[in-house]
Structures are given as C-alpha cells and as structure tokens.
Amino acid sequence: MCSKKLLESKISNKEKIVLSYNSSSFRRINIFVSFSYILAILSLIYFFQISKFTLLTSAILSFLYGVFSISIKNYVSASIKGEMLMTKNIYQKNKITDIKSIREISSITIFRINFTKVRYRLDGVNHSIQMIKYLNKDDIGNEVILRSVLKKAS
C-alpha cells in the first residue's frame, strides 16, 4: 500500500517497499486446480467409461494443467529494501538481486488488480517474474514504484 508521498519517503529512508504479498495464495490456487483436475479426470472416466472421447478430453485437460503449472511458478511475492529486489516464489525459493539489474518492466491493471512482469539478469542468467497486487483507491502500481526506485538508484 503506497501513495506518492509515502513512496518518496520510503525510497529516501531506504525502508522496505512491498510490491506483492506472499505467494501462499498461489499455492492454494495450485492445490485447488490440481484437485479439480484430478476430480474432472476421474469423473470423466467414471461417467463415460473409457472411450476415445474420454482419453482425448483427459489429454486436453492434462495439457491445460501443464500450461497452468508452468505459468504459475513465475508468480512471486516481492519487496524492495534499499536498492535490492527480494523475491520468493511458491516453492519458497528466495532470490535477491540489485535493482539495477532490471532490464524490462511491464504492467497492466484490470479491475484494480495490477499484473506486473519484470525481467532481470542475475549471475549471467535472464530471469522473469510476475507479480499480482490488489490496488486500493490511493495506491500506485508496481511499475511506477520500480521505475521510481530505479531512477533514485541511478
């Protein structure tokens, strides 16, 4: 939760700025989707017996679940302290990088939900993370926060 005045104060005092909250909600979403996936496959097999249609539907659901699992691992909880970007993914793996290593920031806000994608380089490897944050009335988006911190760090 950050307004413009509070953001400038936090940047100058090198306080912690929360970009997105814990990733446990993504873990819950992943468990729910996994449970729904298994339930859908079992119900298809039970109600339709085993047929070509059932196998095709199971293959399509498996593909969609695979795409979902691959995409959700990039969502992180993130914060900035000083000139460091700290992230934690759904598997509880932490990464800390310098804010100056950020190469690209893109953001979109839909119905007060801010989706931000950040690309950065750490140890010679390009990384991409995604963050989701609900914005209240006076809050500013993650892209503005990151660009302000980048400007101060330069």
DSSP file (Angstrom, degrees, kcal/mol; ACC not computed):
  #  RESIDUE AA STRUCTURE BP1 BP2  ACC     N-H-->O    O-->H-N    N-H-->O    O-->H-N    TCO  KAPPA ALPHA  PHI   PSI    X-CA   Y-CA   Z-CA
    1    1 A M              0   0    0      0, 0.0     2,-0.4     0, 0.0    17,-0.1   0.000 360.0 360.0 360.0 111.5    0.0    0.0    0.0
    2    2 A C        -     0   0    0    138,-0.2   138,-1.2    15,-0.1     2,-0.2  -0.992 360.0-169.1-142.5 129.9    1.8    3.1   -1.2
    3    3 A S     >  -     0   0    0     -2,-0.4     4,-2.5   136,-0.2     5,-0.2  -0.643  44.4 -99.5-103.6 172.9    0.8    6.6   -2.1
    4    4 A K  H  > S+     0   0    0     -2,-0.2     4,-2.2   134,-0.2     5,-0.2   0.916 121.3  45.1 -60.6 -47.1    3.2    9.0   -3.9
    5    5 A K  H  > S+     0   0    0      1,-0.2     4,-2.0     2,-0.2    -1,-0.2   0.917 115.1  47.4 -66.0 -42.9    4.3   10.9   -0.7
    6    6 A L  H  > S+     0   0    0      1,-0.2     4,-2.5     2,-0.2    -1,-0.2   0.873 110.1  54.3 -65.3 -37.3    4.8    7.7    1.2
    7    7 A L  H  X S+     0   0    0     -4,-2.5     4,-2.5     2,-0.2    -2,-0.2   0.937 108.4  47.5 -62.6 -47.5    6.8    6.2   -1.7
    8    8 A E  H  X S+     0   0    0     -4,-2.2     4,-2.2     1,-0.2    -1,-0.2   0.890 112.9  50.1 -62.0 -38.8    9.2    9.1   -1.8
    9    9 A S  H  X S+     0   0    0     -4,-2.0     4,-2.0     2,-0.2    -1,-0.2   0.923 111.9  46.9 -64.5 -44.4    9.7    8.9    1.9
   10   10 A K  H  X>S+     0   0    0     -4,-2.5     5,-2.3     2,-0.2     4,-0.6   0.877 112.1  50.5 -66.6 -37.8   10.3    5.2    1.9
   11   11 A I  H ><5S+     0   0    0     -4,-2.5     3,-0.8     1,-0.2    -2,-0.2   0.937 112.7  45.2 -66.1 -45.7   12.8    5.4   -1.0
   12   12 A S  H 3<5S+     0   0    0     -4,-2.2    -2,-0.2     1,-0.2    -1,-0.2   0.837 117.5  44.0 -69.3 -31.5   14.8    8.2    0.6
   13   13 A N  H 3<5S-     0   0    0     -4,-2.0    -1,-0.2    -5,-0.2    -2,-0.2   0.442 108.0-125.5 -90.2  -0.1   14.8    6.4    4.0
   14   14 A K  T <<5 +     0   0    0     -3,-0.8    -3,-0.2    -4,-0.6     2,-0.1   0.874  53.4 160.2  56.0  41.9   15.6    3.0    2.4
   15   15 A E      < -     0   0    0     -5,-2.3    67,-0.6    -6,-0.2     2,-0.3  -0.425  49.1 -82.8 -85.7 166.9   12.7    1.4    4.0
   16   16 A K  E     -A   81   0A   0     65,-0.2     2,-0.5    -2,-0.1    65,-0.2  -0.541  40.2-162.9 -74.0 131.5   11.0   -1.8    2.8
   17   17 A I  E     -A   80   0A   0     63,-3.1    63,-2.8    -2,-0.3     2,-0.6  -0.976  11.4-143.4-116.7 119.1    8.5   -1.4    0.0
   18   18 A V  E     +A   79   0A   0     -2,-0.5    61,-0.3    61,-0.2     3,-0.1  -0.730  21.0 176.5 -87.4 121.9    6.2   -4.3   -0.6
   19   19 A L  E    S-     0   0A   0     59,-2.1     2,-0.3    -2,-0.6    60,-0.2   0.850  71.0  -3.1 -90.5 -41.6    5.4   -4.9   -4.2
   20   20 A S  E    S-A   78   0A   0     58,-2.0    58,-0.7   113,-0.1    -1,-0.4  -0.983  76.9-113.5-149.4 156.2    3.3   -8.0   -3.9
   21   21 A Y        -     0   0    0    111,-0.5   111,-0.2    -2,-0.3    57,-0.1  -0.084  55.6 -46.7 -87.4-174.8    2.2  -10.2   -1.0
   22   22 A N    >   -     0   0    0      1,-0.1     3,-0.7    55,-0.1    -1,-0.2  -0.031  43.2-132.1 -56.8 153.2    3.1  -13.7    0.0
   23   23 A S  T 3> S+     0   0    0      1,-0.2     4,-1.5    66,-0.2     3,-0.4   0.270  82.2 101.2 -91.4  11.9    2.8  -16.4   -2.6
   24   24 A S  H 3> S+     0   0    0      1,-0.2     4,-2.3     2,-0.2    -1,-0.2   0.816  76.1  61.0 -66.5 -27.7    0.8  -18.8   -0.4
   25   25 A S  H <> S+     0   0    0     -3,-0.7     4,-2.1     1,-0.2    -1,-0.2   0.875 103.2  50.3 -65.4 -34.9   -2.3  -17.7   -2.2
   26   26 A F  H  > S+     0   0    0     -3,-0.4     4,-2.5     2,-0.2    -1,-0.2   0.852 107.6  53.7 -69.3 -33.7   -0.8  -19.1   -5.4
   27   27 A R  H  X S+     0   0    0     -4,-1.5     4,-2.3     2,-0.2    -2,-0.2   0.919 109.1  48.4 -64.4 -42.5    0.0  -22.3   -3.7
   28   28 A R  H  X S+     0   0    0     -4,-2.3     4,-2.5     2,-0.2    -2,-0.2   0.898 111.1  50.3 -63.4 -40.5   -3.7  -22.6   -2.6
   29   29 A I  H  X S+     0   0    0     -4,-2.1     4,-2.7     2,-0.2     5,-0.2   0.918 110.3  50.4 -62.7 -42.7   -4.8  -21.9   -6.2
   30   30 A N  H  X S+     0   0    0     -4,-2.5     4,-2.4     2,-0.2    -2,-0.2   0.899 111.1  47.9 -63.0 -41.9   -2.4  -24.6   -7.5
   31   31 A I  H  X S+     0   0    0     -4,-2.3     4,-2.6     2,-0.2    -1,-0.2   0.912 112.7  49.4 -64.9 -42.5   -3.7  -27.1   -5.0
   32   32 A F  H  X S+     0   0    0     -4,-2.5     4,-2.6     2,-0.2    -2,-0.2   0.923 112.8  46.1 -63.3 -44.9   -7.3  -26.2   -5.9
   33   33 A V  H  X S+     0   0    0     -4,-2.7     4,-2.6     2,-0.2    -1,-0.2   0.895 112.6  51.1 -66.2 -38.9   -6.6  -26.6   -9.6
   34   34 A S  H  X S+     0   0    0     -4,-2.4     4,-2.4    -5,-0.2    -2,-0.2   0.930 112.0  46.6 -62.5 -45.3   -4.8  -29.8   -9.1
   35   35 A F  H  X S+     0   0    0     -4,-2.6     4,-2.5     1,-0.2    -2,-0.2   0.917 113.5  48.5 -62.9 -43.9   -7.7  -31.2   -7.1
   36   36 A S  H  X S+     0   0    0     -4,-2.6     4,-2.5     2,-0.2    -2,-0.2   0.888 110.5  52.5 -63.0 -39.1  -10.2  -30.1   -9.7
   37   37 A Y  H  X S+     0   0    0     -4,-2.6     4,-2.3     2,-0.2    -2,-0.2   0.941 111.4  44.7 -61.9 -49.1   -8.1  -31.6  -12.4
   38   38 A I  H  X S+     0   0    0     -4,-2.4     4,-2.5     1,-0.2     5,-0.2   0.910 114.0  50.6 -63.6 -41.7   -7.9  -35.0  -10.7
   39   39 A L  H  X S+     0   0    0     -4,-2.5     4,-2.4    -5,-0.2    -1,-0.2   0.895 110.4  49.5 -62.4 -41.5  -11.7  -34.8  -10.0
   40   40 A A  H  X S+     0   0    0     -4,-2.5     4,-2.2     2,-0.2    -2,-0.2   0.913 112.0  47.7 -65.5 -42.9  -12.5  -34.0  -13.6
   41   41 A I  H  X S+     0   0    0     -4,-2.3     4,-2.3     2,-0.2    -2,-0.2   0.938 114.0  46.8 -64.1 -46.1  -10.4  -36.8  -15.0
   42   42 A L  H  X S+     0   0    0     -4,-2.5     4,-2.4     1,-0.2    -2,-0.2   0.889 112.1  50.0 -64.6 -39.1  -11.9  -39.3  -12.6
   43   43 A S  H  X S+     0   0    0     -4,-2.4     4,-2.9     2,-0.2     5,-0.3   0.887 109.7  51.4 -68.4 -36.6  -15.4  -38.2  -13.2
   44   44 A L  H  X S+     0   0    0     -4,-2.2     4,-2.1     1,-0.2    -2,-0.2   0.935 112.7  45.4 -62.2 -45.2  -14.9  -38.5  -17.0
   45   45 A I  H  X S+     0   0    0     -4,-2.3     4,-0.6    -5,-0.2    -2,-0.2   0.900 116.8  45.9 -65.6 -39.8  -13.6  -42.0  -16.7
   46   46 A Y  H  < S+     0   0    0     -4,-2.4     3,-0.2    -5,-0.2    -2,-0.2   0.945 119.3  37.4 -69.0 -49.1  -16.4  -43.0  -14.3
   47   47 A F  H  < S+     0   0    0     -4,-2.9    -2,-0.2     1,-0.2    -3,-0.2   0.855 128.6  30.4 -76.6 -34.6  -19.3  -41.5  -16.2
   48   48 A F  H  < S-     0   0    0     -4,-2.1    -1,-0.2    -5,-0.3     6,-0.2   0.315  97.8-137.0-105.8   7.9  -18.2  -42.2  -19.8
   49   49 A Q     <  -     0   0    0     -4,-0.6     2,-0.7    -3,-0.2    -1,-0.3  -0.208  55.7 -45.4  57.3-163.1  -16.3  -45.4  -19.1
   50   50 A I  S    S+     0   0    0     -4,-0.1     2,-0.3    -3,-0.1    -1,-0.1  -0.880  83.9 142.7-103.0 114.0  -13.0  -45.4  -21.0
   51   51 A S     >  -     0   0    0     -2,-0.7     4,-2.3     1,-0.1     5,-0.2  -0.800  65.5 -94.1-136.8 177.7  -13.5  -44.3  -24.6
   52   52 A K  H  > S+     0   0    0     -2,-0.3     4,-2.5     1,-0.2     5,-0.2   0.892 124.5  53.6 -64.5 -38.5  -11.7  -42.3  -27.2
   53   53 A F  H  > S+     0   0    0      2,-0.2     4,-2.7     1,-0.2    -1,-0.2   0.915 109.1  48.6 -61.0 -43.8  -13.6  -39.2  -26.2
   54   54 A T  H  > S+     0   0    0      2,-0.2     4,-2.6     1,-0.2    -2,-0.2   0.921 112.2  47.8 -64.1 -44.3  -12.6  -39.6  -22.6
   55   55 A L  H  X S+     0   0    0     -4,-2.3     4,-2.1     2,-0.2    -1,-0.2   0.896 113.0  48.8 -64.6 -39.4   -9.0  -40.1  -23.5
   56   56 A L  H  X S+     0   0    0     -4,-2.5     4,-2.3     2,-0.2    -2,-0.2   0.928 112.8  47.4 -64.9 -45.1   -9.0  -37.1  -25.7
   57   57 A T  H  X S+     0   0    0     -4,-2.7     4,-2.6     1,-0.2    -2,-0.2   0.899 111.6  51.3 -63.1 -40.4  -10.6  -35.0  -23.1
   58   58 A S  H  X S+     0   0    0     -4,-2.6     4,-2.3     2,-0.2    -1,-0.2   0.890 109.7  49.9 -63.2 -39.7   -8.1  -36.2  -20.5
   59   59 A A  H  X S+     0   0    0     -4,-2.1     4,-2.2     2,-0.2    -2,-0.2   0.906 111.4  48.4 -65.9 -41.5   -5.2  -35.3  -22.8
   60   60 A I  H  X S+     0   0    0     -4,-2.3     4,-2.4     2,-0.2    -2,-0.2   0.927 112.9  47.6 -65.2 -44.5   -6.6  -31.8  -23.3
   61   61 A L  H  X S+     0   0    0     -4,-2.6     4,-2.4     1,-0.2    -2,-0.2   0.884 110.9  52.1 -63.8 -38.1   -7.1  -31.3  -19.6
   62   62 A S  H  X S+     0   0    0     -4,-2.3     4,-2.2     2,-0.2    -1,-0.2   0.903 109.7  49.3 -64.0 -41.1   -3.6  -32.6  -18.9
   63   63 A F  H  X S+     0   0    0     -4,-2.2     4,-2.3     2,-0.2    -2,-0.2   0.939 112.0  47.5 -63.2 -46.9   -2.2  -30.1  -21.4
   64   64 A L  H  X S+     0   0    0     -4,-2.4     4,-2.3     1,-0.2    -2,-0.2   0.889 111.7  50.6 -62.9 -39.3   -4.1  -27.2  -19.9
   65   65 A Y  H  X S+     0   0    0     -4,-2.4     4,-2.7     2,-0.2    -1,-0.2   0.895 109.2  51.8 -65.2 -39.2   -3.0  -28.2  -16.4
   66   66 A G  H  X S+     0   0    0     -4,-2.2     4,-2.2     2,-0.2    -2,-0.2   0.913 110.0  48.4 -62.4 -43.7    0.6  -28.4  -17.6
   67   67 A V  H  X S+     0   0    0     -4,-2.3     4,-2.1     2,-0.2    -2,-0.2   0.911 112.4  49.5 -62.9 -42.3    0.4  -24.9  -19.0
   68   68 A F  H  X S+     0   0    0     -4,-2.3     4,-2.2     1,-0.2    -2,-0.2   0.925 110.7  49.5 -62.0 -45.6   -1.1  -23.6  -15.8
   69   69 A S  H  X S+     0   0    0     -4,-2.7     4,-0.9     1,-0.2    -2,-0.2   0.880 111.8  48.4 -63.6 -38.8    1.6  -25.2  -13.7
   70   70 A I  H  < S+     0   0    0     -4,-2.2     3,-0.3     1,-0.2     4,-0.3   0.896 113.9  46.1 -68.7 -39.2    4.4  -23.8  -15.8
   71   71 A S  H >< S+     0   0    0     -4,-2.1     3,-1.0     1,-0.2     4,-0.2   0.839 107.0  56.6 -74.6 -31.9    2.9  -20.3  -15.7
   72   72 A I  H >< S+     0   0    0     -4,-2.2     3,-1.2     1,-0.2    18,-0.2   0.731  91.8  70.3 -75.5 -19.8    2.2  -20.1  -12.0
   73   73 A K  T 3< S+     0   0    0     -4,-0.9    -1,-0.2    -3,-0.3    17,-0.2   0.688  91.8  60.7 -71.4 -14.7    5.7  -20.9  -10.9
   74   74 A N  T <  S+     0   0    0     -3,-1.0    56,-2.4    -4,-0.3     2,-0.3   0.582  80.8 100.4 -86.1 -10.3    6.8  -17.4  -12.2
   75   75 A Y  B <   +d  130   0B   0     -3,-1.2    15,-0.5    -4,-0.2     2,-0.3  -0.616  54.1 173.3 -79.2 133.2    4.5  -15.6   -9.8
   76   76 A V  E     - B   0  89A   0     54,-2.4     2,-0.5    -2,-0.3    56,-0.4  -0.872  38.3-119.0-133.8 162.4    6.3  -14.3   -6.7
   77   77 A S  E     - B   0  88A   0     11,-2.5    11,-2.0    -2,-0.3     2,-0.3  -0.898  45.5-175.3 -95.8 139.0    5.9  -12.2   -3.7
   78   78 A A  E     +AB  20  87A   0    -58,-0.7   -59,-2.1    -2,-0.5   -58,-2.0  -0.962  19.0 172.1-141.2 151.8    8.4   -9.3   -3.9
   79   79 A S  E     -AB  18  86A   0      7,-2.2     7,-3.0    -2,-0.3     2,-0.4  -0.974  22.5-133.3-151.3 162.7    9.7   -6.3   -2.0
   80   80 A I  E     +AB  17  85A   0    -63,-2.8   -63,-3.1    -2,-0.3     2,-0.4  -0.973  17.4 179.5-121.4 132.9   12.4   -3.7   -2.3
   81   81 A K  E >   -AB  16  84A   0      3,-2.1     3,-1.7    -2,-0.4     2,-0.5  -0.958  68.7 -41.9-132.8 115.7   14.7   -2.7    0.5
   82   82 A G  T 3  S-     0   0    0    -67,-0.6   -68,-0.1    -2,-0.4   -67,-0.1  -0.564 124.7 -26.4  67.3-118.0   17.3   -0.1   -0.3
   83   83 A E  T 3  S+     0   0    0     -2,-0.5    16,-3.0   -69,-0.1     2,-0.4   0.015 116.3 102.2-115.0  25.7   18.5   -1.0   -3.8
   84   84 A M  E <   -BC  81  98A   0     -3,-1.7    -3,-2.1    14,-0.2     2,-0.6  -0.917  58.6-148.5-115.5 137.2   17.8   -4.7   -3.5
   85   85 A L  E     -BC  80  97A   0     12,-3.6    12,-2.3    -2,-0.4     2,-0.5  -0.916  17.2-165.9-101.8 119.8   14.8   -6.6   -5.1
   86   86 A M  E     +BC  79  96A   0     -7,-3.0    -7,-2.2    -2,-0.6     2,-0.3  -0.922   9.6 178.6-111.2 128.0   13.8   -9.6   -2.9
   87   87 A T  E     -BC  78  95A   0      8,-2.8     8,-2.1    -2,-0.5     2,-0.3  -0.923  15.3-169.8-128.9 153.6   11.5  -12.3   -4.3
   88   88 A K  E     -BC  77  94A   0    -11,-2.0   -11,-2.5    -2,-0.3     6,-0.2  -0.965  13.9-154.6-141.6 124.1   10.1  -15.5   -3.0
   89   89 A N  E >   -B   76   0A   0      4,-1.7     3,-1.9    -2,-0.3   -66,-0.2  -0.233  39.9 -88.0 -91.4-175.8    8.2  -18.0   -5.3
   90   90 A I  T 3  S+     0   0    0    -15,-0.5   -14,-0.1     1,-0.3   -17,-0.1   0.691 126.7  59.4 -69.2 -17.0    5.6  -20.6   -4.4
   91   91 A Y  T 3  S-     0   0    0    -18,-0.2    -1,-0.3     2,-0.1     3,-0.1   0.255 118.2-112.0 -92.6  12.4    8.3  -23.2   -3.7
   92   92 A Q    <   +     0   0    0     -3,-1.9     2,-0.5     1,-0.2    -2,-0.1   0.738  66.4 150.1  64.9  26.9    9.7  -20.8   -1.0
   93   93 A K        -     0   0    0      2,-0.0    -4,-1.7    -4,-0.0     2,-0.3  -0.812  34.2-148.8 -91.1 125.6   12.9  -20.2   -3.0
   94   94 A N  E     -C   88   0A   0     -2,-0.5     2,-0.4    -6,-0.2    -6,-0.2  -0.697  15.1-175.2 -95.1 144.8   14.3  -16.7   -2.3
   95   95 A K  E     -C   87   0A   0     -8,-2.1    -8,-2.8    -2,-0.3     2,-0.4  -0.997   3.8-168.5-136.4 136.2   16.2  -14.6   -4.8
   96   96 A I  E     +C   86   0A   0     -2,-0.4     2,-0.3   -10,-0.2   -10,-0.2  -0.993  16.1 164.6-125.8 128.2   17.9  -11.3   -4.0
   97   97 A T  E     -C   85   0A   0    -12,-2.3   -12,-3.6    -2,-0.4     2,-0.2  -0.952  41.6 -94.7-140.1 159.2   19.2   -9.0   -6.8
   98   98 A D  E >   -C   84   0A   0     -2,-0.3     3,-1.7   -14,-0.2   -14,-0.2  -0.496  31.0-129.0 -71.2 141.4   20.3   -5.5   -7.3
   99   99 A I  G >  S+     0   0    0    -16,-3.0     3,-1.3     1,-0.3    -1,-0.1   0.762 106.1  66.6 -64.1 -24.8   17.6   -3.2   -8.6
  100  100 A K  G 3  S+     0   0    0    -17,-0.4    -1,-0.3     1,-0.2   -16,-0.1   0.625  85.8  71.0 -72.9 -12.2   19.9   -2.0  -11.3
  101  101 A S  G <  S+     0   0    0     -3,-1.7    20,-1.6    19,-0.0     2,-0.3   0.530  70.3 114.8 -81.5  -4.6   19.9   -5.5  -12.9
  102  102 A I  E <   +E  120   0B   0     -3,-1.3    18,-0.3    18,-0.2     3,-0.1  -0.506  38.5 176.9 -69.5 128.8   16.3   -5.0  -14.0
  103  103 A R  E     +     0   0B   0     16,-2.9     2,-0.3     1,-0.3    17,-0.2   0.765  62.4  14.0-101.5 -35.3   16.1   -4.9  -17.9
  104  104 A E  E     -E  119   0B   0     15,-1.8    15,-2.6     2,-0.0     2,-0.4  -0.999  53.8-171.4-149.7 139.8   12.4   -4.6  -18.6
  105  105 A I  E     +E  118   0B   0     -2,-0.3     2,-0.4    13,-0.2    13,-0.2  -0.997  11.3 171.6-131.9 127.8    9.2   -3.7  -16.6
  106  106 A S  E     +E  117   0B   0     11,-2.5    11,-3.2    -2,-0.4     2,-0.3  -0.992   5.8 178.7-135.7 147.7    5.7   -4.1  -18.0
  107  107 A S  E     -E  116   0B   0     -2,-0.4     2,-0.3     9,-0.2     9,-0.2  -0.994  12.7-174.9-149.1 149.3    2.4   -3.7  -16.2
  108  108 A I  E     -E  115   0B   0      7,-2.5     7,-3.3    -2,-0.3     2,-0.5  -0.991  12.6-152.0-144.2 142.3   -1.3   -3.8  -16.7
  109  109 A T  E     +E  114   0B   0     -2,-0.3     2,-0.4     5,-0.2     5,-0.2  -0.970  14.6 176.8-120.2 124.4   -4.2   -3.1  -14.3
  110  110 A I  E >  S-E  113   0B   0      3,-2.5     3,-1.7    -2,-0.5    -2,-0.0  -0.988  74.1 -16.8-128.0 121.4   -7.6   -4.7  -14.7
  111  111 A F  T 3  S-     0   0    0     -2,-0.4    -1,-0.1     1,-0.3     3,-0.1   0.893 127.9 -53.2  51.1  47.1  -10.3   -4.0  -12.2
  112  112 A R  T 3  S+     0   0    0      1,-0.2    23,-3.4    22,-0.1     2,-0.6   0.572 112.2 121.7  65.6  12.6   -7.8   -2.7   -9.7
  113  113 A I  E <   -EF 110 134B   0     -3,-1.7    -3,-2.5    21,-0.2     2,-0.6  -0.935  53.3-150.5-105.8 118.3   -5.7   -5.8   -9.9
  114  114 A N  E     -EF 109 133B   0     19,-3.4    19,-1.8    -2,-0.6     2,-0.6  -0.792   9.2-166.9 -95.3 118.8   -2.2   -4.9  -11.0
  115  115 A F  E     -EF 108 132B   0     -7,-3.3    -7,-2.5    -2,-0.6     2,-0.4  -0.926  12.4-176.8-103.8 121.9   -0.3   -7.5  -13.1
  116  116 A T  E     -EF 107 131B   0     15,-2.5    15,-2.7    -2,-0.6     2,-0.5  -0.969  13.4-164.0-125.6 135.2    3.4   -6.7  -13.4
  117  117 A K  E     -EF 106 130B   0    -11,-3.2   -11,-2.5    -2,-0.4     2,-0.4  -0.975   9.8-172.5-118.5 130.3    6.1   -8.6  -15.3
  118  118 A V  E     -EF 105 129B   0     11,-2.5    11,-2.7    -2,-0.5     2,-0.5  -0.978   7.8-164.3-125.4 132.1    9.8   -7.9  -14.5
  119  119 A R  E     +EF 104 128B   0    -15,-2.6   -16,-2.9    -2,-0.4   -15,-1.8  -0.962  21.3 161.1-113.7 132.3   12.8   -9.2  -16.5
  120  120 A Y  E     -EF 102 127B   0      7,-2.2     7,-3.4    -2,-0.5     2,-0.5  -0.938  35.3-120.8-144.9 167.5   16.2   -9.0  -14.8
  121  121 A R  E     + F   0 126B   0    -20,-1.6     2,-0.4    -2,-0.3     5,-0.2  -0.953  28.6 174.7-116.7 125.6   19.6  -10.5  -15.1
  122  122 A L  E >  S- F   0 125B   0      3,-2.7     3,-1.6    -2,-0.5   -25,-0.0  -0.989  70.0 -13.6-134.7 123.2   21.2  -12.4  -12.2
  123  123 A D  T 3  S-     0   0    0     -2,-0.4    -1,-0.1     1,-0.3     3,-0.1   0.847 127.7 -53.9  55.3  38.9   24.5  -14.2  -12.3
  124  124 A G  T 3  S+     0   0    0      1,-0.2     2,-0.4     0, 0.0    -1,-0.3   0.530 117.6 108.6  78.6   5.9   24.6  -14.1  -16.1
  125  125 A V  E <   - F   0 122B   0     -3,-1.6    -3,-2.7     0, 0.0     2,-0.4  -0.951  67.8-127.4-119.3 134.6   21.1  -15.7  -16.4
  126  126 A N  E     - F   0 121B   0     -2,-0.4     2,-0.3    -5,-0.2    -5,-0.2  -0.645  29.6-171.1 -79.2 133.1   18.0  -13.9  -17.5
  127  127 A H  E     - F   0 120B   0     -7,-3.4    -7,-2.2    -2,-0.4     2,-0.4  -0.902  10.7-159.8-123.1 152.8   15.0  -14.3  -15.2
  128  128 A S  E     + F   0 119B   0     -2,-0.3     2,-0.3    -9,-0.2    -9,-0.2  -0.998  12.3 178.7-133.8 129.7   11.4  -13.3  -15.5
  129  129 A I  E     - F   0 118B   0    -11,-2.7   -11,-2.5    -2,-0.4     2,-0.4  -0.903  12.8-152.5-127.5 158.4    9.0  -12.9  -12.6
  130  130 A Q  E     -dF  75 117B   0    -56,-2.4   -54,-2.4    -2,-0.3     2,-0.4  -0.986   9.4-166.7-131.5 143.0    5.3  -11.9  -12.4
  131  131 A M  E     - F   0 116B   0    -15,-2.7   -15,-2.5    -2,-0.4     2,-0.4  -0.957   7.4-159.0-130.0 147.3    3.5  -10.1   -9.5
  132  132 A I  E     + F   0 115B   0    -56,-0.4  -111,-0.5    -2,-0.4     2,-0.4  -0.991  17.1 171.2-124.5 134.0   -0.1   -9.6   -8.7
  133  133 A K  E     - F   0 114B   0    -19,-1.8   -19,-3.4    -2,-0.4     2,-0.5  -0.992  30.0-132.7-145.0 133.9   -1.3   -6.8   -6.4
  134  134 A Y  E     - F   0 113B   0     -2,-0.4     2,-0.5   -21,-0.2   -21,-0.2  -0.757  27.7-145.9 -84.1 127.1   -4.7   -5.5   -5.5
  135  135 A L        -     0   0    0    -23,-3.4     2,-0.1    -2,-0.5     6,-0.1  -0.823   5.8-151.9-100.0 127.6   -4.7   -1.7   -5.6
  136  136 A N    >   -     0   0    0     -2,-0.5     3,-0.8     4,-0.1   -24,-0.0  -0.205  44.0 -81.2 -80.3-176.2   -6.7    0.4   -3.3
  137  137 A K  T 3  S+     0   0    0      1,-0.2    -2,-0.0    -2,-0.1    -1,-0.0   0.882 128.0  31.8 -58.6 -45.1   -8.0    3.8   -4.2
  138  138 A D  T 3  S+     0   0    0      2,-0.1    -1,-0.2  -135,-0.0  -134,-0.2   0.411  95.0 113.2 -96.9   1.8   -4.8    5.8   -3.5
  139  139 A D    <   -     0   0    0     -3,-0.8     2,-0.3  -136,-0.1  -136,-0.2  -0.332  55.4-141.4 -75.9 155.5   -2.3    3.1   -4.3
  140  140 A I        -     0   0    0   -138,-1.2  -138,-0.2     1,-0.1    -4,-0.1  -0.843  26.8 -99.0-114.0 156.3    0.1    3.3   -7.2
  141  141 A G     >  -     0   0    0     -2,-0.3     4,-1.7     1,-0.1     3,-0.2  -0.175  27.2-112.0 -74.0 163.6    1.1    0.3   -9.4
  142  142 A N  H  > S+     0   0    0      1,-0.2     4,-2.9     2,-0.2     5,-0.2   0.826 114.1  60.5 -64.0 -33.3    4.3   -1.7   -9.2
  143  143 A E  H  > S+     0   0    0      1,-0.2     4,-2.4     2,-0.2    -1,-0.2   0.918 106.0  46.5 -63.0 -42.6    5.7   -0.4  -12.4
  144  144 A V  H  > S+     0   0    0      2,-0.2     4,-2.1    -3,-0.2    -1,-0.2   0.902 113.4  49.5 -65.6 -41.2    5.7    3.2  -11.1
  145  145 A I  H  X S+     0   0    0     -4,-1.7     4,-2.3     2,-0.2    -2,-0.2   0.943 112.8  46.4 -62.7 -48.2    7.3    2.1   -7.8
  146  146 A L  H  X S+     0   0    0     -4,-2.9     4,-2.5     1,-0.2    -2,-0.2   0.904 112.6  49.2 -63.4 -42.0   10.0    0.1   -9.6
  147  147 A R  H  X S+     0   0    0     -4,-2.4     4,-2.1    -5,-0.2    -1,-0.2   0.874 110.5  51.4 -66.8 -35.6   10.7    2.9  -12.0
  148  148 A S  H  X S+     0   0    0     -4,-2.1     4,-2.0     2,-0.2    -2,-0.2   0.918 112.2  45.9 -65.3 -43.2   11.0    5.5   -9.1
  149  149 A V  H  X S+     0   0    0     -4,-2.3     4,-2.0     1,-0.2    -2,-0.2   0.898 112.1  51.7 -67.0 -39.6   13.4    3.2   -7.3
  150  150 A L  H  X S+     0   0    0     -4,-2.5     4,-1.5     2,-0.2    -1,-0.2   0.894 108.8  51.0 -61.9 -40.1   15.4    2.7  -10.5
  151  151 A K  H  < S+     0   0    0     -4,-2.1    -2,-0.2     1,-0.2    -1,-0.2   0.909 112.2  46.1 -64.9 -41.5   15.6    6.4  -11.0
  152  152 A K  H  < S+     0   0    0     -4,-2.0    -1,-0.2     1,-0.2    -2,-0.2   0.832 111.3  53.2 -68.9 -32.1   16.9    7.0   -7.5
  153  153 A A  H  <        0   0    0     -4,-2.0    -1,-0.2     1,-0.2    -2,-0.2   0.766 360.0 360.0 -75.9 -25.1   19.4    4.2   -7.8
  154  154 A S     <        0   0    0     -4,-1.5    -1,-0.2    -5,-0.2    -2,-0.1   0.489 360.0 360.0 -74.8 360.0   21.0    5.5  -11.0
